[in-house]
Amino acid sequence: MELDRLDRDIIAALVDDARATYAEIGHQVGLSASAVKRRVDRLLDSGAITGFSAVVSPQALGWTTEAYVELFCQGKTKPSDIALAVARFPEVVGAATITGEADALLHIRATDVRHVERVIERIAAQSFVVRTKSSIVLSRLVEAPPGVVRNGSHTSG
């Protein structure tokens, strides 16, 4: 779907505050509330907007430890097989295939280092995993919300 300037402005307003009313967004972008609703509905129908959710602090849930784990897999393990296997672990909050020696990179959130260790042990036990390499996060230096680049402007897609 091709997004015009108004679509991008509406998406930017929703990224800033997904709880904003159609009237508030309309005021920001120069449209009526009903015109904003029609556009949001169209953006949802087209898949440009995939949904709305609450962003909850992992610390509020007690998940204060995070790690990145590289997976090294046997032969030609399919990305879909990796995705299916790691999706079973609620601690895996992100996973991607990557370039370099490793086949995939997992982002794990857990209650403590021992919890991370248990998750890595369970993942390493998967039949296609040859080995893992993990790094524990000490502190977050930069973190932008989804859809926003660091200079404060919204991504365009």
C-alpha positions in Angstrom: 0.0 0.0 0.0 1.2 3.5 -0.9 1.0 5.9 2.0 0.5 9.6 1.4 1.6 12.4 3.7 -1.7 12.4 5.6 -1.4 8.6 6.2 2.1 9.1 7.5 1.1 12.0 9.7 -1.8 9.9 11.2 0.6 7.0 11.8 3.1 9.4 13.4 0.3 10.7 15.7 -0.7 7.1 16.7 2.9 6.2 17.4 3.2 9.2 19.6 -0.1 8.4 21.4 -2.1 5.4 20.4 -4.9 6.5 22.8 -5.4 9.9 21.0 -8.9 10.4 19.8 -9.7 10.7 16.1 -10.6 14.4 16.8 -7.2 15.0 18.4 -5.4 13.4 15.5 -7.6 15.3 13.1 -6.7 18.5 14.7 -3.0 17.7 14.3 -3.2 16.6 10.7 -5.9 18.9 9.4 -8.8 16.5 8.9 -12.1 15.8 10.5 -12.5 13.0 13.1 -14.5 11.0 10.7 -11.9 11.4 7.9 -9.2 10.2 10.3 -11.3 7.2 11.3 -11.9 6.3 7.7 -8.1 6.5 7.0 -7.2 4.5 10.2 -9.8 1.8 9.2 -8.2 1.7 5.7 -4.7 1.5 7.2 -5.8 -1.4 9.4 -7.6 -3.2 6.5 -4.5 -2.9 4.3 -2.1 -4.1 7.0 -0.1 -0.9 7.2 -1.3 -0.7 10.8 -1.2 -4.1 12.3 -2.8 -3.4 15.7 -2.6 -1.4 18.9 -1.1 -2.6 22.1 0.0 -1.4 25.5 3.8 -1.0 26.0 4.6 -2.4 29.4 7.9 -1.9 31.2 9.6 -5.3 31.5 10.8 -4.2 34.9 7.2 -3.8 36.0 6.8 -7.5 35.2 9.9 -8.4 37.1 11.9 -9.2 33.8 14.9 -7.1 34.7 17.6 -9.1 33.0 18.1 -9.3 29.3 20.5 -11.1 27.0 21.3 -11.5 23.3 22.0 -15.1 22.3 23.6 -16.1 19.0 22.4 -19.5 17.7 24.6 -21.7 15.6 22.6 -24.3 13.8 23.2 -27.6 12.0 23.5 -27.6 8.2 20.7 -25.7 6.4 18.2 -25.2 9.3 15.3 -23.2 7.9 14.5 -19.9 9.5 10.9 -21.0 9.9 12.1 -24.0 12.0 14.1 -21.7 14.2 11.2 -19.3 14.5 8.8 -22.1 15.4 11.1 -23.5 18.1 12.0 -20.2 19.8 8.5 -18.9 19.7 7.6 -21.4 22.4 9.7 -19.5 24.9 7.9 -16.4 26.3 11.3 -15.1 27.4 12.4 -14.8 23.7 11.1 -11.3 22.9 12.8 -11.0 19.5 14.5 -13.2 17.0 16.1 -12.6 13.7 18.3 -14.4 11.1 21.6 -12.5 10.8 24.7 -12.3 8.7 28.0 -13.5 10.0 28.9 -16.9 11.6 25.7 -17.3 13.7 22.4 -18.3 12.0 20.1 -16.3 14.3 20.1 -13.8 17.1 17.7 -14.0 20.0 16.7 -11.2 22.4 15.8 -12.7 25.8 14.2 -11.0 28.8 14.1 -12.8 32.2 13.9 -12.3 35.9 17.6 -12.9 36.6 20.8 -14.4 35.2 19.9 -17.9 36.4 16.5 -17.6 34.5 18.4 -16.6 31.4 20.7 -19.6 31.9 17.8 -22.0 32.1 16.2 -20.5 28.9 19.5 -20.8 27.0 19.9 -24.4 28.2 16.4 -25.3 26.9 17.0 -23.5 23.6 20.4 -25.2 23.2 18.7 -28.6 23.7 16.8 -28.1 20.4 17.9 -30.7 17.9 19.1 -28.2 15.3 21.2 -26.1 17.7 25.0 -26.8 17.6 26.0 -24.1 20.1 25.1 -20.7 21.5 27.0 -17.6 22.4 25.4 -15.2 24.8 25.9 -11.6 26.0 24.1 -10.2 29.1 23.0 -6.6 28.8 24.5 -4.4 31.5 22.6 -1.2 30.7 20.5 0.3 27.8 22.1 3.3 26.2 19.6 4.1 23.5 16.1 2.8 23.0 13.6 4.3 20.5 9.9 3.2 20.5 8.8 1.2 17.4 8.3 3.4 14.3 10.5 6.2 15.5 14.1 6.9 14.6 16.5 8.4 17.1 16.3 12.0 15.8 12.7 12.1 16.8 11.2 11.9 13.2 9.1 8.9 12.3 10.2 6.2 10.0 8.8 6.1 6.5 8.1 2.8 4.9 
